[in-house]
Amino acid sequence: VQARSEDSDDDKIEKVVGDIVTRSLQQQQQQQNQNASSSSSQFLDMVLAPIPQRWRNYTVRFIFTWVMIGFFGVLIYLGPLALATVTLIVQVKCFAEVINIGYAVYRVHGLPWFRSLSWYFLLTSNYFFYGESMVDYFGVLISKVHLLRKLIIYHRFISFCLYIIGFVWFVLSLVKRYYMRQFSLFAWTHVALLICVTQSYLIIQNVFEGLIWFVIPVSMIICNDVMAYMFGFFFGKTPLIKLSPKKTWEGFIGGGVSTVIYGFFASYFCCQFQYFVCPISYSDELQAMSMKCEPTPNFQLAEFQLPDLLRSIFGL
């Protein structure tokens, strides 16, 4: 009983110390963010001094909107592999942010190998998921190299072995008094992998199936954000939600209607080009990656008959 009481007291002390360390780290991060924000805001204030106060934020958004749209256009021009690379970079950054949350909470306990294990499982997951994509879309090209052909044949077995090595590594790193915390972090790592790696894998699958499945959804989100701000800036009077006081009903409705109209015309435009609708594949004739194909009926205009009820209503 006395031993349990001492363990309980130690846990309470560690919890208090952990809370203090976490708050200290958060305050340091906030201070760094404030310093960076103040320096950048001072520079912007100096540059935008001649512009009226109401139009300063609009000017900054206008400039950076076109800069980012230009960058997005360059990525589309570079093709699926460039988009897949950018998606992978964003995935790694998102994973680092999620993992750092758990690391900040439990840093005081000095748990061994947590960060190393997290990054190891990220590499293992990416090897499995992106290896599957490579086999599906570039299998013909990869199989021409003898060593890589072996990796294709035993890809799933290698992935399974890598995961087992990580699991054994985790078991060997367990510390007697911190089992619960280490298993919590182990689960946290897998949730982060589920959130980041799975989504990025599905995004890249869409990219390889045809750029239209990536370009249209992403550009519609961009259109919605831009037009919601534009309608809110010029016509906004009615607040939408308390969580974000600057958002208005006018912006919400205007952005939604504009996005629907944009999606109609943008999808029609993209359907005219094989570059957007054809999946990427390796061509033996060209000895290179190709995005040429016969577009499926999904991307071709066709006549449809309205249901009898609608035809009678509209007198067709």
CYANA upper distance limits for C-alpha pairs under 8 A (distance plus 0.5 A):
  1 VAL  CA      5 SER  CA      6.68
  2 GLN  CA      6 GLU  CA      6.71
  3 ALA  CA      7 ASP  CA      6.68
  4 ARG  CA      8 SER  CA      6.57
  5 SER  CA      9 ASP  CA      6.67
  6 GLU  CA     10 ASP  CA      6.60
  7 ASP  CA     11 ASP  CA      6.62
  8 SER  CA     12 LYS  CA      6.77
  9 ASP  CA     13 ILE  CA      6.70
 10 ASP  CA     14 GLU  CA      6.54
 11 ASP  CA     15 LYS  CA      6.53
 12 LYS  CA     16 VAL  CA      6.73
 13 ILE  CA     17 VAL  CA      6.63
 14 GLU  CA     18 GLY  CA      6.33
 14 GLU  CA    108 VAL  CA      8.39
 14 GLU  CA    109 HIS  CA      8.10
 15 LYS  CA     19 ASP  CA      6.61
 16 VAL  CA     20 ILE  CA      6.77
 17 VAL  CA     21 VAL  CA      6.65
 17 VAL  CA    108 VAL  CA      7.88
 18 GLY  CA     22 THR  CA      6.52
 18 GLY  CA    105 VAL  CA      7.32
 18 GLY  CA    106 TYR  CA      7.45
 18 GLY  CA    107 ARG  CA      8.22
 18 GLY  CA    108 VAL  CA      6.08
 18 GLY  CA    109 HIS  CA      8.22
 19 ASP  CA     23 ARG  CA      6.61
 19 ASP  CA    105 VAL  CA      8.19
 20 ILE  CA     24 SER  CA      6.62
 21 VAL  CA     25 LEU  CA      6.65
 21 VAL  CA    108 VAL  CA      7.44
 22 THR  CA     26 GLN  CA      6.65
 22 THR  CA    104 ALA  CA      6.68
 22 THR  CA    105 VAL  CA      6.40
 23 ARG  CA     27 GLN  CA      6.59
 24 SER  CA     28 GLN  CA      6.73
 25 LEU  CA     29 GLN  CA      6.67
 25 LEU  CA    104 ALA  CA      8.03
 26 GLN  CA     30 GLN  CA      6.59
 27 GLN  CA     31 GLN  CA      6.55
 28 GLN  CA     32 GLN  CA      6.72
 29 GLN  CA     33 ASN  CA      6.66
 30 GLN  CA     34 GLN  CA      6.56
 31 GLN  CA     35 ASN  CA      6.68
 32 GLN  CA     36 ALA  CA      6.73
 33 ASN  CA     37 SER  CA      6.43
 34 GLN  CA     38 SER  CA      6.43
 35 ASN  CA     39 SER  CA      6.81
 36 ALA  CA     40 SER  CA      6.78
 37 SER  CA     41 SER  CA      6.44
 38 SER  CA     42 GLN  CA      6.57
 39 SER  CA     43 PHE  CA      6.94
 40 SER  CA     44 LEU  CA      6.77
 41 SER  CA     45 ASP  CA      6.50
 42 GLN  CA     46 MET  CA      6.77
 43 PHE  CA     47 VAL  CA      6.86
 44 LEU  CA     48 LEU  CA      6.40
 45 ASP  CA     49 ALA  CA      6.17
 48 LEU  CA     56 ARG  CA      6.95
 51 ILE  CA     55 TRP  CA      7.11
 51 ILE  CA     56 ARG  CA      6.66
 52 PRO  CA     56 ARG  CA      6.97
 53 GLN  CA     57 ASN  CA      8.42
 54 ARG  CA     58 TYR  CA      8.14
 55 TRP  CA     59 THR  CA      6.49
 56 ARG  CA     60 VAL  CA      6.85
 57 ASN  CA     61 ARG  CA      6.67
 58 TYR  CA     62 PHE  CA      6.46
 59 THR  CA     63 ILE  CA      6.72
 60 VAL  CA     64 PHE  CA      6.74
 61 ARG  CA     65 THR  CA      6.22
 62 PHE  CA     66 TRP  CA      7.06
 63 ILE  CA     67 VAL  CA      6.87
 64 PHE  CA     68 MET  CA      6.55
 65 THR  CA     69 ILE  CA      6.60
 66 TRP  CA     70 GLY  CA      6.44
 67 VAL  CA     71 PHE  CA      6.79
 68 MET  CA     72 PHE  CA      6.58
 69 ILE  CA     73 GLY  CA      6.61
 70 GLY  CA     74 VAL  CA      6.78
 71 PHE  CA     75 LEU  CA      6.90
 72 PHE  CA     76 ILE  CA      6.86
 73 GLY  CA     77 TYR  CA      6.70
 74 VAL  CA     78 LEU  CA      6.72
 75 LEU  CA     79 GLY  CA      7.05
 75 LEU  CA     82 ALA  CA      6.66
 75 LEU  CA     83 LEU  CA      6.62
 76 ILE  CA     80 PRO  CA      7.93
 76 ILE  CA     82 ALA  CA      8.40
 76 ILE  CA     83 LEU  CA      7.60
 76 ILE  CA    211 LEU  CA      8.46
 76 ILE  CA    215 VAL  CA      8.31
 78 LEU  CA     82 ALA  CA      6.35
 78 LEU  CA     83 LEU  CA      8.37
 79 GLY  CA     83 LEU  CA      7.07
 80 PRO  CA     84 ALA  CA      6.52
 80 PRO  CA    207 VAL  CA      6.42
 80 PRO  CA    208 PHE  CA      6.76
 80 PRO  CA    211 LEU  CA      7.46
 80 PRO  CA    280 ILE  CA      8.12
 81 LEU  CA     85 THR  CA      6.66
 82 ALA  CA     86 VAL  CA      6.79
 83 LEU  CA     87 THR  CA      6.60
 83 LEU  CA    204 ILE  CA      8.36
 83 LEU  CA    207 VAL  CA      8.06
 84 ALA  CA     88 LEU  CA      6.69
 84 ALA  CA    204 ILE  CA      6.09
 84 ALA  CA    207 VAL  CA      7.90
 85 THR  CA     89 ILE  CA      6.81
 86 VAL  CA     90 VAL  CA      6.72
 87 THR  CA     91 GLN  CA      6.58
 87 THR  CA    200 SER  CA      6.79
 87 THR  CA    203 ILE  CA      8.31
 87 THR  CA    204 ILE  CA      7.91
 88 LEU  CA     92 VAL  CA      6.79
 88 LEU  CA    200 SER  CA      7.37
 89 ILE  CA     93 LYS  CA      6.85
 90 VAL  CA     94 CYS  CA      6.63
 91 GLN  CA     95 PHE  CA      6.61
 91 GLN  CA    196 CYS  CA      6.18
 91 GLN  CA    197 VAL  CA      7.10
 91 GLN  CA    200 SER  CA      6.89
 92 VAL  CA     96 ALA  CA      6.67
 92 VAL  CA    196 CYS  CA      8.44
 93 LYS  CA     97 GLU  CA      6.86
 94 CYS  CA     98 VAL  CA      6.85
 94 CYS  CA    196 CYS  CA      7.22
 95 PHE  CA     99 ILE  CA      6.57
 95 PHE  CA    192 ALA  CA      6.76
 95 PHE  CA    193 LEU  CA      7.76
 95 PHE  CA    196 CYS  CA      6.62
 96 ALA  CA    100 ASN  CA      6.49
 97 GLU  CA    101 ILE  CA      7.18
 98 VAL  CA    102 GLY  CA      7.69
 98 VAL  CA    192 ALA  CA      6.89
 99 ILE  CA    103 TYR  CA      6.74
 99 ILE  CA    115 ARG  CA      8.32
 99 ILE  CA    118 SER  CA      8.01
 99 ILE  CA    188 TRP  CA      8.21
 99 ILE  CA    189 THR  CA      7.30
 99 ILE  CA    192 ALA  CA      7.64
100 ASN  CA    104 ALA  CA      6.40
101 ILE  CA    105 VAL  CA      7.00
102 GLY  CA    106 TYR  CA      6.88
102 GLY  CA    185 LEU  CA      7.26
102 GLY  CA    188 TRP  CA      7.81
103 TYR  CA    107 ARG  CA      5.95
103 TYR  CA    114 PHE  CA      8.25
103 TYR  CA    115 ARG  CA      7.99
106 TYR  CA    110 GLY  CA      7.94
106 TYR  CA    111 LEU  CA      7.96
106 TYR  CA    181 ARG  CA      8.34
107 ARG  CA    111 LEU  CA      7.58
111 LEU  CA    175 VAL  CA      8.29
111 LEU  CA    178 TYR  CA      8.42
111 LEU  CA    182 GLN  CA      7.88
112 PRO  CA    173 SER  CA      6.79
112 PRO  CA    174 LEU  CA      8.49
113 TRP  CA    117 LEU  CA      6.31
113 TRP  CA    173 SER  CA      7.40
114 PHE  CA    118 SER  CA      6.68
114 PHE  CA    185 LEU  CA      8.11
115 ARG  CA    119 TRP  CA      6.81
116 SER  CA    120 TYR  CA      6.57
117 LEU  CA    121 PHE  CA      6.67
117 LEU  CA    166 GLY  CA      7.44
117 LEU  CA    169 TRP  CA      8.29
117 LEU  CA    170 PHE  CA      7.65
118 SER  CA    122 LEU  CA      6.81
118 SER  CA    189 THR  CA      6.42
119 TRP  CA    123 LEU  CA      6.76
120 TYR  CA    124 THR  CA      6.69
120 TYR  CA    166 GLY  CA      7.63
121 PHE  CA    125 SER  CA      6.47
121 PHE  CA    163 TYR  CA      7.66
121 PHE  CA    166 GLY  CA      7.30
122 LEU  CA    126 ASN  CA      6.61
122 LEU  CA    193 LEU  CA      7.20
122 LEU  CA    197 VAL  CA      8.26
123 LEU  CA    127 TYR  CA      6.54
124 THR  CA    128 PHE  CA      6.84
124 THR  CA    159 SER  CA      7.18
124 THR  CA    162 LEU  CA      6.80
124 THR  CA    163 TYR  CA      7.05
125 SER  CA    129 PHE  CA      6.64
125 SER  CA    159 SER  CA      8.43
125 SER  CA    193 LEU  CA      8.08
125 SER  CA    197 VAL  CA      7.67
126 ASN  CA    130 TYR  CA      6.04
126 ASN  CA    131 GLY  CA      8.02
126 ASN  CA    197 VAL  CA      7.44
127 TYR  CA    131 GLY  CA      5.94
127 TYR  CA    159 SER  CA      7.50
128 PHE  CA    132 GLU  CA      6.77
128 PHE  CA    155 HIS  CA      7.93
128 PHE  CA    156 ARG  CA      7.44
128 PHE  CA    159 SER  CA      6.05
129 PHE  CA    133 SER  CA      7.13
129 PHE  CA    201 TYR  CA      6.96
130 TYR  CA    134 MET  CA      6.60
130 TYR  CA    201 TYR  CA      7.41
131 GLY  CA    135 VAL  CA      6.63
131 GLY  CA    155 HIS  CA      7.72
132 GLU  CA    136 ASP  CA      6.74
133 SER  CA    137 TYR  CA      6.64
133 SER  CA    138 PHE  CA      8.37
133 SER  CA    205 GLN  CA      7.55
134 MET  CA    138 PHE  CA      5.62
134 MET  CA    139 GLY  CA      6.89
135 VAL  CA    139 GLY  CA      4.86
135 VAL  CA    142 ILE  CA      8.27
135 VAL  CA    152 ILE  CA      7.05
137 TYR  CA    208 PHE  CA      8.20
137 TYR  CA    280 ILE  CA      7.55
137 TYR  CA    281 SER  CA      6.28
137 TYR  CA    282 TYR  CA      8.00
138 PHE  CA    142 ILE  CA      6.59
138 PHE  CA    281 SER  CA      7.22
138 PHE  CA    282 TYR  CA      6.89
139 GLY  CA    143 SER  CA      6.37
139 GLY  CA    152 ILE  CA      8.21
140 VAL  CA    144 LYS  CA      7.39
140 VAL  CA    282 TYR  CA      7.43
141 LEU  CA    145 VAL  CA      8.43
141 LEU  CA    282 TYR  CA      7.20
142 ILE  CA    148 LEU  CA      6.51
142 ILE  CA    149 ARG  CA      7.01
143 SER  CA    148 LEU  CA      6.72
143 SER  CA    149 ARG  CA      5.01
143 SER  CA    152 ILE  CA      8.01
144 LYS  CA    148 LEU  CA      8.36
144 LYS  CA    149 ARG  CA      7.60
145 VAL  CA    149 ARG  CA      6.58
146 HIS  CA    150 LYS  CA      7.26
147 LEU  CA    151 LEU  CA      7.29
148 LEU  CA    152 ILE  CA      6.87
149 ARG  CA    153 ILE  CA      6.87
150 LYS  CA    154 TYR  CA      6.70
151 LEU  CA    155 HIS  CA      5.75
151 LEU  CA    158 ILE  CA      8.49
154 TYR  CA    158 ILE  CA      6.52
155 HIS  CA    159 SER  CA      6.69
156 ARG  CA    160 PHE  CA      6.61
157 PHE  CA    161 CYS  CA      6.71
158 ILE  CA    162 LEU  CA      6.67
159 SER  CA    163 TYR  CA      6.83
160 PHE  CA    164 ILE  CA      6.76
161 CYS  CA    165 ILE  CA      6.69
162 LEU  CA    166 GLY  CA      6.88
163 TYR  CA    167 PHE  CA      6.72
164 ILE  CA    168 VAL  CA      6.64
165 ILE  CA    169 TRP  CA      6.58
166 GLY  CA    170 PHE  CA      6.68
167 PHE  CA    171 VAL  CA      6.83
168 VAL  CA    172 LEU  CA      6.70
169 TRP  CA    173 SER  CA      6.76
170 PHE  CA    174 LEU  CA      7.10
174 LEU  CA    178 TYR  CA      7.88
174 LEU  CA    179 TYR  CA      6.93
174 LEU  CA    182 GLN  CA      7.48
175 VAL  CA    179 TYR  CA      6.82
178 TYR  CA    182 GLN  CA      6.57
179 TYR  CA    183 PHE  CA      6.61
180 MET  CA    184 SER  CA      6.57
181 ARG  CA    185 LEU  CA      6.76
182 GLN  CA    186 PHE  CA      6.58
183 PHE  CA    187 ALA  CA      6.65
184 SER  CA    188 TRP  CA      6.58
185 LEU  CA    189 THR  CA      6.61
186 PHE  CA    190 HIS  CA      7.06
187 ALA  CA    191 VAL  CA      6.72
188 TRP  CA    192 ALA  CA      6.68
189 THR  CA    193 LEU  CA      6.71
190 HIS  CA    194 LEU  CA      6.61
191 VAL  CA    195 ILE  CA      6.68
192 ALA  CA    196 CYS  CA      6.48
192 ALA  CA    197 VAL  CA      8.43
193 LEU  CA    197 VAL  CA      5.68
193 LEU  CA    198 THR  CA      7.50
194 LEU  CA    198 THR  CA      5.89
194 LEU  CA    199 GLN  CA      8.13
195 ILE  CA    199 GLN  CA      6.83
196 CYS  CA    200 SER  CA      6.74
197 VAL  CA    201 TYR  CA      6.51
198 THR  CA    202 LEU  CA      6.81
199 GLN  CA    203 ILE  CA      6.69
200 SER  CA    204 ILE  CA      6.67
201 TYR  CA    205 GLN  CA      6.70
202 LEU  CA    206 ASN  CA      6.80
203 ILE  CA    207 VAL  CA      6.82
203 ILE  CA    214 PHE  CA      7.83
204 ILE  CA    208 PHE  CA      6.70
205 GLN  CA    209 GLU  CA      6.76
206 ASN  CA    210 GLY  CA      7.01
206 ASN  CA    211 LEU  CA      7.92
206 ASN  CA    213 TRP  CA      6.19
206 ASN  CA    214 PHE  CA      6.83
207 VAL  CA    211 LEU  CA      5.58
207 VAL  CA    212 ILE  CA      8.24
207 VAL  CA    213 TRP  CA      6.93
207 VAL  CA    214 PHE  CA      6.15
207 VAL  CA    279 PRO  CA      8.44
208 PHE  CA    279 PRO  CA      5.92
208 PHE  CA    280 ILE  CA      6.02
209 GLU  CA    213 TRP  CA      7.99
209 GLU  CA    277 VAL  CA      8.35
209 GLU  CA    278 CYS  CA      7.34
209 GLU  CA    279 PRO  CA      4.71
209 GLU  CA    280 ILE  CA      7.22
210 GLY  CA    214 PHE  CA      8.12
210 GLY  CA    275 TYR  CA      8.32
210 GLY  CA    276 PHE  CA      6.16
210 GLY  CA    277 VAL  CA      5.28
210 GLY  CA    278 CYS  CA      5.51
210 GLY  CA    279 PRO  CA      4.99
210 GLY  CA    280 ILE  CA      7.56
211 LEU  CA    215 VAL  CA      6.37
211 LEU  CA    275 TYR  CA      7.85
211 LEU  CA    276 PHE  CA      5.15
211 LEU  CA    277 VAL  CA      6.76
211 LEU  CA    278 CYS  CA      8.12
211 LEU  CA    279 PRO  CA      8.19
212 ILE  CA    216 ILE  CA      6.17
212 ILE  CA    267 SER  CA      8.11
212 ILE  CA    270 CYS  CA      7.08
212 ILE  CA    271 CYS  CA      8.44
212 ILE  CA    276 PHE  CA      5.49
212 ILE  CA    277 VAL  CA      6.23
213 TRP  CA    217 PRO  CA      7.33
214 PHE  CA    218 VAL  CA      6.68
215 VAL  CA    219 SER  CA      6.29
216 ILE  CA    220 MET  CA      6.46
216 ILE  CA    263 GLY  CA      7.45
216 ILE  CA    266 ALA  CA      7.51
216 ILE  CA    267 SER  CA      7.12
217 PRO  CA    221 ILE  CA      6.89
218 VAL  CA    222 ILE  CA      6.89
219 SER  CA    223 CYS  CA      6.54
220 MET  CA    224 ASN  CA      6.53
220 MET  CA    259 THR  CA      6.37
220 MET  CA    262 TYR  CA      7.67
220 MET  CA    263 GLY  CA      6.81
221 ILE  CA    225 ASP  CA      6.75
221 ILE  CA    259 THR  CA      8.34
222 ILE  CA    226 VAL  CA      6.66
223 CYS  CA    227 MET  CA      6.42
223 CYS  CA    255 GLY  CA      8.04
223 CYS  CA    258 SER  CA      8.01
223 CYS  CA    259 THR  CA      6.43
223 CYS  CA    262 TYR  CA      8.06
224 ASN  CA    228 ALA  CA      6.31
224 ASN  CA    255 GLY  CA      5.40
224 ASN  CA    256 GLY  CA      6.84
224 ASN  CA    258 SER  CA      7.56
224 ASN  CA    259 THR  CA      5.88
225 ASP  CA    229 TYR  CA      6.79
225 ASP  CA    255 GLY  CA      7.50
226 VAL  CA    230 MET  CA      6.73
226 VAL  CA    255 GLY  CA      8.06
227 MET  CA    231 PHE  CA      6.50
227 MET  CA    251 GLY  CA      7.75
227 MET  CA    254 GLY  CA      7.25
227 MET  CA    255 GLY  CA      5.21
227 MET  CA    258 SER  CA      7.26
227 MET  CA    259 THR  CA      8.44
228 ALA  CA    232 GLY  CA      6.45
228 ALA  CA    250 GLU  CA      8.39
228 ALA  CA    251 GLY  CA      4.72
228 ALA  CA    252 PHE  CA      6.09
228 ALA  CA    253 ILE  CA      8.14
228 ALA  CA    254 GLY  CA      6.55
228 ALA  CA    255 GLY  CA      4.56
228 ALA  CA    256 GLY  CA      8.05
229 TYR  CA    233 PHE  CA      6.34
229 TYR  CA    251 GLY  CA      6.61
229 TYR  CA    255 GLY  CA      8.25
230 MET  CA    234 PHE  CA      6.77
230 MET  CA    251 GLY  CA      7.59
231 PHE  CA    235 PHE  CA      5.97
231 PHE  CA    236 GLY  CA      6.94
231 PHE  CA    250 GLU  CA      6.70
231 PHE  CA    251 GLY  CA      5.10
231 PHE  CA    254 GLY  CA      6.37
231 PHE  CA    255 GLY  CA      7.59
232 GLY  CA    236 GLY  CA      4.54
232 GLY  CA    237 LYS  CA      8.18
232 GLY  CA    247 LYS  CA      7.39
232 GLY  CA    248 THR  CA      6.41
232 GLY  CA    249 TRP  CA      8.32
232 GLY  CA    250 GLU  CA      6.29
232 GLY  CA    251 GLY  CA      4.56
232 GLY  CA    252 PHE  CA      8.22
233 PHE  CA    251 GLY  CA      8.24
235 PHE  CA    250 GLU  CA      6.89
235 PHE  CA    251 GLY  CA      8.06
236 GLY  CA    247 LYS  CA      8.47
236 GLY  CA    248 THR  CA      5.99
236 GLY  CA    249 TRP  CA      7.54
236 GLY  CA    250 GLU  CA      5.68
236 GLY  CA    251 GLY  CA      6.68
237 LYS  CA    248 THR  CA      6.98
237 LYS  CA    249 TRP  CA      8.27
237 LYS  CA    250 GLU  CA      7.72
238 THR  CA    248 THR  CA      5.71
238 THR  CA    249 TRP  CA      6.17
238 THR  CA    250 GLU  CA      7.50
239 PRO  CA    245 PRO  CA      6.61
239 PRO  CA    246 LYS  CA      7.39
239 PRO  CA    247 LYS  CA      6.50
239 PRO  CA    248 THR  CA      4.86
239 PRO  CA    249 TRP  CA      6.75
240 LEU  CA    244 SER  CA      8.21
240 LEU  CA    245 PRO  CA      7.62
240 LEU  CA    247 LYS  CA      6.04
240 LEU  CA    248 THR  CA      5.02
240 LEU  CA    249 TRP  CA      5.66
240 LEU  CA    252 PHE  CA      8.34
241 ILE  CA    245 PRO  CA      6.72
241 ILE  CA    247 LYS  CA      7.52
241 ILE  CA    248 THR  CA      8.27
247 LYS  CA    251 GLY  CA      7.32
247 LYS  CA    252 PHE  CA      7.98
248 THR  CA    252 PHE  CA      6.73
249 TRP  CA    253 ILE  CA      6.52
250 GLU  CA    254 GLY  CA      6.36
251 GLY  CA    255 GLY  CA      6.25
252 PHE  CA    256 GLY  CA      6.66
253 ILE  CA    257 VAL  CA      6.69
254 GLY  CA    258 SER  CA      6.53
255 GLY  CA    259 THR  CA      6.53
256 GLY  CA    260 VAL  CA      6.90
257 VAL  CA    261 ILE  CA      6.87
258 SER  CA    262 TYR  CA      6.50
259 THR  CA    263 GLY  CA      6.44
260 VAL  CA    264 PHE  CA      6.86
261 ILE  CA    265 PHE  CA      7.11
262 TYR  CA    266 ALA  CA      6.32
263 GLY  CA    267 SER  CA      6.36
264 PHE  CA    268 TYR  CA      6.91
265 PHE  CA    269 PHE  CA      6.65
266 ALA  CA    270 CYS  CA      6.68
267 SER  CA    271 CYS  CA      6.65
268 TYR  CA    272 GLN  CA      7.42
269 PHE  CA    273 PHE  CA      8.24
270 CYS  CA    276 PHE  CA      6.40
270 CYS  CA    277 VAL  CA      7.82
271 CYS  CA    276 PHE  CA      7.49
271 CYS  CA    277 VAL  CA      6.88
271 CYS  CA    299 PHE  CA      5.89
271 CYS  CA    300 GLN  CA      7.81
273 PHE  CA    277 VAL  CA      7.30
274 GLN  CA    278 CYS  CA      5.91
274 GLN  CA    291 MET  CA      7.43
274 GLN  CA    292 LYS  CA      6.45
274 GLN  CA    293 CYS  CA      7.36
274 GLN  CA    295 PRO  CA      7.51
275 TYR  CA    291 MET  CA      6.38
275 TYR  CA    292 LYS  CA      7.48
277 VAL  CA    295 PRO  CA      7.24
277 VAL  CA    299 PHE  CA      7.83
278 CYS  CA    291 MET  CA      5.93
278 CYS  CA    292 LYS  CA      6.45
278 CYS  CA    293 CYS  CA      6.28
278 CYS  CA    294 GLU  CA      8.30
278 CYS  CA    295 PRO  CA      7.23
279 PRO  CA    291 MET  CA      6.46
279 PRO  CA    292 LYS  CA      8.37
279 PRO  CA    293 CYS  CA      8.46
280 ILE  CA    289 MET  CA      7.30
280 ILE  CA    290 SER  CA      6.34
280 ILE  CA    291 MET  CA      5.41
280 ILE  CA    292 LYS  CA      8.47
281 SER  CA    289 MET  CA      6.11
281 SER  CA    290 SER  CA      5.97
281 SER  CA    291 MET  CA      7.07
282 TYR  CA    287 GLN  CA      7.73
282 TYR  CA    288 ALA  CA      6.30
282 TYR  CA    289 MET  CA      4.87
282 TYR  CA    290 SER  CA      6.34
283 SER  CA    287 GLN  CA      6.11
283 SER  CA    288 ALA  CA      6.18
283 SER  CA    289 MET  CA      6.46
283 SER  CA    290 SER  CA      6.53
284 ASP  CA    288 ALA  CA      7.69
286 LEU  CA    290 SER  CA      8.43
295 PRO  CA    299 PHE  CA      6.68
295 PRO  CA    300 GLN  CA      7.76
296 THR  CA    300 GLN  CA      7.52
297 PRO  CA    301 LEU  CA      8.29
306 LEU  CA    310 LEU  CA      6.81
306 LEU  CA    311 ARG  CA      6.56
307 PRO  CA    311 ARG  CA      6.73
308 ASP  CA    312 SER  CA      6.61
309 LEU  CA    313 ILE  CA      6.81
310 LEU  CA    314 PHE  CA      6.67
311 ARG  CA    315 GLY  CA      6.16
311 ARG  CA    316 LEU  CA      5.38
312 SER  CA    316 LEU  CA      6.93
